[in-house]
Amino acid sequence: MNNLVKLKLKRIDPVKYAVVATIVYLILLLIIYVPIILLLSLVGGASDLSAGAAVLGGGLFAIILMVIFAGIIVFIITLIACAILNFVLRKTGGIDIDFEQAGLDISQIGGTQQPKLNQ
């Protein structure tokens, strides 16, 4: 019995893909960038009294600015890349993707049937 289902990727919605990619990128950016900026602000603020007054404000401003600019840039680049991908997919006939069938048939997706449990 062959449990392989062949599908062909013909198009990706550029806006939805760009939104998802941007959100994932921004989450990673916040996990990596925020601690680094706060640490650098703390180190820079410790070297001078006047800079010490701007430690919290400067670091938060850099974080907010970076998140906004990075989000806009990543969204635009992903949108362009996805449009190019769709053009290439259309010219080449798409990409064959093999999925392993587990549980429901593709025709049953969204239905009210429950998958049969192996007993």
N, C-alpha and C positions, 0 to 999 in steps of 0.2 A: 504494500500500500504506500502510495506516494503522498507524503504530508507537505509537499512543497507547493506553494502558491506563487505563480509568477505574476507580477504587476509591472507596469511601466510608468516611470515618473516622466510626465510630459510638461508640467508647469508647477511653479511655486508662486503663491501670492506674495509679491514683493513687500507690500506694506505690513502684512501680518508677520512675515519672516523678519523684516527689519525691526519691528516692535519687539519680538521675542529675543532676537540677537542683542538688541540694545539693553533690554532689561537684564539679561544674563551678564553682559559685559559690565553694566553699572553695579550689579551686586558684587562681582569679582573686584571691581575697582574700589568699592567701598571697603571690602574686606582687606585689601592690600594697601590702598592709598591712604585711607584715613589714619591708621596707626603711624605710617611713615611721616605724614605731614605733621601730625601732633608731636611726634618725637623730634622732628627737625625744628619745629616751633619752640619746643621746650629747650633744646640745646642752644638755639640761637638766642632765646630770651635770657638764658643764664649768663651770657657773655656781656651783656650791657643792661643798665638799669632802665633806660628808655625803651629798649627792645623788649624787656620783660613785661612792660605794660601792654604790649601788643601781642603777646604770646597767644592768648586764647582767641582774640578777634582775628588776628592774621591767619592762624591755622584754620579756623572755621570758614573764613572768607575764601581761602585757597581751596578748601574742600568743596564748598558750594559752587565756586566758579569752575573748578575742574569737572565736577559731575555734570553741570549744565553743558559746558563746551564739549566734553567727551561724549555725552549722550547725543547731542546734535550731530557731531561728526560721525560717530558710529552708525547712527540711523541713516544718514545720507550715503555713506560708503556702502552699507549693507543693501540699501535700496538699489543703488547703481549695480552692485555685484549681482543681485538677484535678477535684475532686468537683463543683464548680460547672460546670466545662466539660462534664463528662459529663452533668449534668442538662440543660444547654442543648442539647447534641448530641442527647439523647434527645427533647427537645421539638421541635427543629427538623428532625429527620430526618437529622442528620449533615452532614458537609462533603464535597463532591465533590473528589477529588484526582486530577489527571491525571499519570500517569507515562509516560515514553517507554520503549518496549520496546527493550532492547538485549541481544542474546544469547538467553538462555533465556526460554521462556514461563513465566508464573507457575505453571502446573501442573507444570513441570519442576523447580521450586526444591526442593532437598533430594534430588533424584535423583542417580544416578551418572553421568548423561550429561555429556559435556564440550561446551562451546559450540563451534560450528563456526567455524573461522577463515576469514576472507575471503582468498582467494588470488588 
